[in-house]
Amino acid sequence: MRAGPIPRRAIHRALVRLPNWLGDTVMAVPTLRALRAALPAAELWCVGPWVSDILESEPGIARRLAPPRRVAGRLAQARRLSQAAQRRNVPWYSLAQTISRFH
């Protein structure tokens, strides 16, 4: 069974995992703005090591979450966020994977 596209009106929250690198996080800002414009009614959550610094004044972000410093902690956080997103039907977008395709 293949999943089809999610209708925009059905998306109430989106959790975005941003890249670990500062420059890649800066380059992701236009994508976040486009996502915000495409989903104006959705609550946008962002996770990444530079989220609080780079996205501090970026409008339209409901929550800014920093990952733990240790790799095991980051993996555990990603697992918890992914599971929570699945339980609540929150789309999980990974800009890190998307941006890395263009490098």
N, C-alpha and C positions, 0 to 999 in steps of 0.2 A: 504494500500500500504506500503510495507516494503522497506526501503532504503538499497541498497547494499553497498559493500565496495567502498571507494573512490579510484580511481586509483592514484598511487603516482605522476605520471606526471601531474595530474590535481590539485595538491596541491601547491599553490604558496606562501601561508602564513599559519602559524599555531599559534594560540594564546593559551598559556599554563598557566593555573591558578595553581600556586604552593601552597603548604600547608602554614598554618599560623605559624606553629611551626618550630623553628630553626632546630632541629634534623631531622624532616621530610623533610625539604627543602634540607638539606645536602644529605639525602638518595635518593632524587629525581634526583640528578645530573647524575648518570649513566643512568637513563631513558631519561633525556634530551639529553645526548650524543648519545644514541641509536636512538632517534627521529631525531637528527641532521644527523646521519649517514644514516638513512633510507630516509630522505628527504633533500639531499644535496643542491638542488636548491631552496628550500622553505625558505622564510623569517620567522624566529622564534621569536615570541614575548612572553615574560614571565611577569606574574603579580604575585606579592606576597610581603608580608612585608619584607622578607629577600633577595629578588632578587638582589637589588643593592649591598648588602654586600657580599653575598655568591657567586653570579654569576658575580661579577665585572670583573674577568679575564677569565671567561669562553668564549672560542671562539664560533663564529657561532650564537650568539644571536643578533638579529637586534635591539630590543628594550627591555628595562628593566623598568617596570612600578611598582610603589609602590601604594598600596591601601590607601585610606584615613584612618585616625585614628578611626573615629567614625563608629559604626556599620551601621547607616543609610547611611553614605557616601559610605561604602564598598558595601552595597547592591545596591545602586544607580549606582556605578561604574560597578559592575558585570552585572547589567541589561543593561547599556549602551554598554559595551563591547560585551555582548552576542547579542544584537540587531545589533550592527555594524558588528559583525562577520557574522550574518545571512544575512544581506543586501549584504555583499561582498563575500559571500560563503567561509568564512574563517572557517576551522574546529576549534571547541572549545574543547580542551582536558583538563580535570581536573585531575591533578596528585593527588590532595588532596583526591579525591574520590577513585582513584585507589589504592593509598598507604594505605589508611585507611582499606581497605579490608584485608591486610596482617598483621595487628596488632592484 
